[in-house]
Amino acid sequence: MRQAGAEPREVTDDRHRVVVMVGASVRAIAESAARAGWSAHAADLFADLDLRRAATAVVRVGGEAPPGYPHGLPAAVASFPPGPWLYTGALENHPDTIDAIAATRPLAGNDGATVRAVRDHARLGEVIRAAGLRSPRHATEPSSVPTDGSFLVKPMASAGGRGIRRWFGRTLAGGSGPFVWQRFVVGAPFSAGFVAGPTGCRLLAVSRPLTGRAWCGARGFAYCGSVDAPLDDVRDRVRRQFDRIGEALAAAFRLTGLFGVDTIIDPRGHVHVLEVNPRPTASMELYERATGTSIASLHLAACGFGDVRTPSPAIPGIWSKAIVFAPRGHRTITPSAARVAATGRTWADSDGAAAIADLPRGGQRLPPGAPLVTVFARGDTPARSLAILRTRVGAVRRLSTASVSRPSARLPRRRRHRARTA
């Protein structure tokens, strides 16, 4: 982790500006880095086609064979040339892996100790309440937790909302713990994105997360996208609370670079902090589309590497994104990249940016419920953007439905499903 007040590190010319990025899915941050002039070297679970186009080198780490994900990441990173590295979701669940890679190359982001501290619900609650803010009551064992659904039970290593459910006292599935119980807060979910550096912490963007939307093929509390919420539309009282949240977290945990905070805003306008994602989040590429500012360069600069760059023109409007999941009940054979690209070409021309991303190789076999692609939309209002997004997702899902098959065909298989994270 970069220490507060450290001088920016010298970076050579663009042809030699290597940055390494790892996580479950790094396509968005790799594209951002490439636009800002960095040579991106990437390791993730999917190695999608658009990641391969953006990055100089890509290693796919995953599947059942050891060492798998995330334990295979240090070896993958060792094959890349010298340069700083950063991580995306959900590597915060594996601070030992973060420390292992950080021992071999400079880390642009938060180290394992910081991650352990900020992901500790008890410590997080103390910091938030000490700042005069709100965080829901939690417990680490169920004996004192009501079984009336007023609490949620979450795997402590949850990613993208997977495994979260209302608590009615039922037996927990083995092998997916440990768990935390958190009081359910009635209200509207919002995600806030911040950037922290030597000069302080700044609220960057706010978005409405999409969770469990059936039209995406998602269930429960699973993250399946975001809709941008322009800062100018955020009420002053709420904006002040977000500012205080970012400042309190950055100061208490010495956070650096981009980080996200999941919250609920209750009907009285109080912001309740649920958890912190101490790295660039999935919704931040909407900010890049709206402003043209490279989120990768913003993160790297805050951590002392290079400078902030705005390599793309701003595309005004309300941006949204959705993760499309493969149909359940059958395995899906992914349609060809050409068919997917053809479906989104008119949308991209209208929006001024790619409308479909995270493109798998055609003919891959996807398990039921696996992420298929990411779809984007732009509208004049959040409601209009969301309506366009739903229409586009429906068109993409029809493509995948036409490619549904029984699992008997011996075809190239995509790696075991892990959700793309918030």
KEMI-300800 format. One record per residue (C-alpha): x, y, z. Coordinates in steps of 0.25 Angstrom, whole numbers, padded with zeros to 4 digits, always signed. Layout:
XYZ/...
END
This chain:
+0000+0000+0000/+0005+0014-0003/+0008+0022+0009/+0001+0035+0011/+0010+0047+0006/+0019+0038-0002/+0025+0044-0015/+0019+0039-0028/+0028+0029-0034/+0035+0031-0047/+0028+0024-0059/+0035+0023-0072/+0029+0026-0086/+0016+0020-0090/+0023+0008-0098/+0028+0003-0085/+0017+0006-0075/+0014-0008-0071/+0002-0010-0061/-0002-0024-0056/-0016-0026-0052/-0023-0038-0046/-0037-0042-0041/-0049-0050-0044/-0051-0041-0057/-0042-0030-0061/-0047-0026-0075/-0052-0013-0071/-0040-0008-0063/-0031-0014-0074/-0038-0006-0085/-0037+0006-0077/-0022+0005-0075/-0020+0002-0089/-0027+0015-0093/-0018+0023-0083/-0006+0017-0090/-0002+0006-0081/+0002-0008-0085/-0008-0016-0078/-0004-0031-0074/-0016-0038-0068/-0020-0051-0061/-0034-0054-0058/-0044-0065-0059/-0050-0063-0073/-0039-0057-0082/-0051-0052-0091/-0049-0047-0105/-0049-0033-0102/-0039-0034-0091/-0030-0041-0100/-0031-0029-0110/-0029-0019-0099/-0017-0026-0092/-0003-0028-0096/-0003-0042-0089/-0014-0050-0083/-0014-0062-0074/-0026-0070-0071/-0026-0075-0056/-0038-0084-0052/-0045-0097-0052/-0044-0109-0043/-0030-0113-0046/-0020-0108-0036/-0015-0098-0033/-0027-0091-0039/-0033-0077-0035/-0028-0070-0027/-0016-0078-0023/-0011-0079-0037/-0010-0064-0038/+0004-0062-0032/+0010-0071-0042/+0002-0065-0054/+0007-0051-0049/+0021-0056-0048/+0021-0058-0063/+0019-0043-0066/+0030-0032-0067/+0033-0023-0056/+0022-0012-0052/+0012-0009-0042/+0000-0017-0040/-0015-0015-0036/-0027-0024-0033/-0042-0024-0035/-0053-0032-0029/-0054-0041-0022/-0039-0043-0018/-0042-0035-0005/-0047-0049+0000/-0033-0054-0001/-0023-0045+0006/-0012-0055+0007/-0012-0056-0008/-0011-0040-0009/+0001-0041+0001/+0008-0052-0007/+0007-0044-0020/+0011-0031-0013/+0023-0037-0008/+0028-0038-0022/+0024-0025-0029/+0019-0011-0025/+0004-0011-0021/-0005+0000-0026/-0016-0002-0016/-0019-0007-0002/-0010-0018+0005/-0015-0030+0012/-0015-0024+0026/-0024-0012+0021/-0033-0022+0014/-0035-0030+0027/-0038-0018+0035/-0048-0011+0026/-0055-0025+0023/-0056-0027+0038/-0071-0024+0041/-0069-0020+0056/-0057-0011+0053/-0065-0005+0041/-0077-0002+0050/-0068+0004+0060/-0062+0014+0050/-0075+0018+0044/-0083+0020+0057/-0071+0028+0063/-0072+0037+0051/-0087+0039+0055/-0092+0031+0043/-0100+0018+0042/-0097+0003+0041/-0106-0008+0043/-0105-0017+0055/-0098-0030+0052/-0094-0043+0059/-0084-0054+0056/-0092-0066+0061/-0107-0068+0061/-0111-0071+0075/-0115-0056+0078/-0121-0053+0064/-0136-0053+0062/-0141-0063+0052/-0153-0055+0047/-0145-0050+0034/-0141-0037+0040/-0126-0041+0038/-0119-0045+0026/-0108-0056+0027/-0096-0054+0018/-0084-0062+0015/-0072-0054+0020/-0065-0057+0007/-0077-0053-0002/-0075-0047-0015/-0086-0040-0024/-0097-0043-0014/-0096-0058-0015/-0101-0067-0004/-0108-0055+0003/-0122-0058+0008/-0132-0054+0019/-0130-0062+0032/-0141-0071+0037/-0132-0080+0045/-0130-0091+0035/-0118-0100+0034/-0106-0093+0027/-0100-0100+0016/-0087-0106+0020/-0074-0102+0014/-0078-0088+0010/-0075-0081+0023/-0072-0074+0032/-0084-0065+0032/-0088-0052+0037/-0103-0048+0041/-0106-0033+0038/-0119-0026+0041/-0128-0024+0029/-0130-0009+0026/-0142-0005+0018/-0139+0005+0008/-0132+0008-0006/-0118+0001-0009/-0108+0011-0014/-0093+0008-0017/-0083+0020-0015/-0069+0020-0022/-0058+0028-0016/-0043+0031-0019/-0034+0033-0007/-0019+0039-0008/-0009+0048-0002/-0019+0060-0003/-0031+0053+0003/-0043+0045-0001/-0053+0050-0011/-0067+0044-0015/-0066+0040-0029/-0079+0034-0033/-0092+0028-0028/-0100+0017-0035/-0112+0008-0032/-0108-0006-0032/-0117-0016-0039/-0119-0029-0031/-0126-0042-0034/-0133-0037-0046/-0140-0048-0053/-0139-0042-0067/-0124-0043-0065/-0125-0057-0061/-0120-0054-0047/-0126-0058-0033/-0127-0054-0019/-0117-0043-0015/-0108-0046-0027/-0102-0034-0033/-0105-0033-0048/-0102-0018-0052/-0103-0003-0048/-0110+0010-0052/-0102+0023-0051/-0108+0033-0041/-0102+0046-0045/-0096+0054-0033/-0104+0066-0037/-0117+0058-0034/-0112+0053-0020/-0119+0061-0009/-0110+0070-0001/-0112+0063+0012/-0109+0050+0006/-0097+0055-0002/-0091+0061+0012/-0093+0047+0018/-0086+0040+0006/-0074+0050+0008/-0073+0047+0023/-0073+0032+0020/-0062+0033+0010/-0053+0042+0019/-0056+0034+0031/-0052+0021+0024/-0040+0026+0017/-0034+0032+0030/-0037+0020+0039/-0033+0009+0030/-0022+0017+0021/-0029+0013+0009/-0023+0017-0004/-0028+0018-0019/-0042+0014-0023/-0051+0008-0014/-0066+0005-0013/-0076+0005-0001/-0090-0002-0002/-0101+0005+0005/-0116+0006+0008/-0123+0019+0009/-0135+0018+0018/-0148+0026+0015/-0143+0037+0025/-0131+0039+0017/-0121+0033+0026/-0109+0025+0019/-0106+0012+0025/-0092+0006+0022/-0093-0009+0019/-0079-0012+0014/-0066-0007+0007/-0060-0012-0006/-0046-0007-0004/-0042-0007-0019/-0048-0002-0033/-0063-0007-0034/-0071-0012-0046/-0080+0001-0046/-0068+0010-0048/-0067+0008-0063/-0080+0015-0064/-0073+0028-0059/-0062+0026-0069/-0072+0026-0080/-0079+0038-0075/-0066+0046-0073/-0056+0040-0082/-0046+0039-0070/-0039+0026-0069/-0042+0020-0056/-0029+0011-0057/-0021+0024-0058/-0029+0030-0047/-0026+0018-0038/-0011+0017-0041/-0009+0032-0039/-0015+0032-0026/-0006+0021-0022/+0006+0028-0027/+0008+0023-0041/+0007+0032-0053/-0004+0043-0055/-0019+0044-0058/-0023+0043-0072/-0035+0046-0080/-0033+0039-0093/-0047+0038-0098/-0058+0048-0100/-0069+0049-0089/-0082+0043-0094/-0093+0050-0086/-0105+0043-0081/-0109+0033-0071/-0101+0020-0073/-0105+0006-0068/-0100-0008-0069/-0105-0022-0067/-0099-0035-0066/-0107-0046-0074/-0106-0060-0068/-0108-0072-0076/-0122-0079-0075/-0123-0089-0063/-0127-0104-0065/-0119-0106-0078/-0105-0103-0082/-0103-0092-0092/-0094-0092-0104/-0089-0078-0106/-0093-0071-0119/-0081-0067-0128/-0075-0053-0125/-0079-0049-0139/-0094-0051-0136/-0093-0044-0122/-0085-0032-0129/-0096-0031-0139/-0107-0031-0129/-0100-0019-0122/-0095-0011-0134/-0107-0002-0135/-0107+0000-0120/-0092+0004-0120/-0094+0014-0132/-0105+0020-0124/-0098+0021-0111/-0084+0024-0116/-0078+0013-0108/-0078-0002-0108/-0092-0008-0104/-0087-0022-0101/-0075-0026-0094/-0068-0038-0087/-0070-0046-0099/-0067-0061-0098/-0061-0070-0109/-0073-0075-0118/-0076-0090-0116/-0072-0090-0101/-0081-0098-0092/-0086-0090-0080/-0092-0096-0067/-0106-0092-0064/-0106-0078-0057/-0092-0074-0062/-0089-0060-0067/-0091-0059-0082/-0088-0044-0086/-0089-0030-0080/-0099-0021-0087/-0099-0005-0087/-0109+0005-0089/-0110+0020-0089/-0122+0029-0087/-0127+0043-0083/-0132+0039-0069/-0129+0027-0060/-0143+0021-0063/-0141+0022-0078/-0127+0016-0078/-0132+0004-0070/-0143+0002-0080/-0134+0002-0091/-0124-0007-0084/-0136-0017-0081/-0139-0017-0096/-0125-0020-0100/-0123-0031-0089/-0136-0038-0095/-0130-0038-0109/-0117-0044-0104/-0124-0054-0096/-0132-0059-0108/-0118-0061-0115/-0114-0070-0103/-0127-0077-0102/-0125-0081-0117/-0112-0087-0113/-0117-0095-0101/-0113-0110-0102/-0113-0122-0093/-0099-0124-0086/-0096-0137-0094/-0089-0130-0105/-0074-0130-0104/-0070-0115-0106/-0060-0106-0101/-0064-0102-0087/-0063-0089-0080/-0057-0089-0066/-0066-0092-0054/-0075-0080-0051/-0072-0069-0042/-0080-0057-0042/-0075-0044-0048/-0074-0035-0035/-0079-0022-0031/
END
